[in-house]
């Protein structure tokens, strides 16, 4: 049995409470990193992003295809896979 480290693309939202003179200045404070993060929330897997298949072995590609885990171009939601043991 092998052990893998898998990095997944996910969409999250971040919430900030900002005091500013205007909406535009509030957004600028967030973009400039001037405000403290209040909370985050998981939204969904980022299925439009994925790991390219070119770096994988043929055996792995076949099994991914058999299990319907790739779309032919990439593995949706997966950023990287590393064998660690």
N, C-alpha and C positions, 0 to 999 in steps of 0.2 A: 504494500500500500504506500502511495506517495502522499506528500503533504505539499499544498500549494498556497501561495499568497496571491489573492485575486483582488485587483483594484476595480471598483465599479463606478461608472458615471451615474450620478443622481442629481435631480433638481431639488434644491432647497430654497426656501424664502428666508430672508433675514428682516428682522424688525428693529427699527431705531426710533427713539423719541428725540426730536430735534427742536431746539429753540433757535429761531432765525427771524430776520426782518421780512422775508418773503419766501414763497415756495421755491423759487430758483436758488436762493441762498441756502435753503435747507438741503436741497439736492446736492449743491456744491460741497457742503460740509460732509455729506455722506461719501461723495466721490473722492474727496481729499483725505478721507480716513480720520476726520476730526471728531467723530461721534462714537460712543460706546455701543456695541451690539447689545440689544435687549434680549432677543430670543431668535431661534431658528426653528423651522418646521420642514420636515420632509414632505415633498410634493409627489414625486413619481420618479421612476427610473428614466434616464435620458436615453431613450431608444434610438434617437437619431445619431448618436455617437457610438463608436465601438472600436474594437481592436482589429486591425488589419490581419488577414489570414496568411499573408505571404511568409511570415516568420515561423509558421507551424509545420510540423512533420505531416506527411501524407496520412499516416495512421490516425493522428489526432483530427485532421480535416474530415476523414471518412466518418469517424465516430460522431463528430459535431453535426455532420449532415444527416446521419442516421437518426439522431435525437432531435432534429429540427432546431438546432441551437445557433446556426449561422444563416445569414441571408444570401450567401454566395459571395459577398464582398467583405463582410466583417462580422464579428460576433457582437450583436447589439448589447449596449450597456457596459461592456467589459473594456476597461482601459488597458489593463496589463495582467499577465499571468506569469508567475515565477514559481519554479519548483524549488522548495526550500529544504526538502528531505527526501 
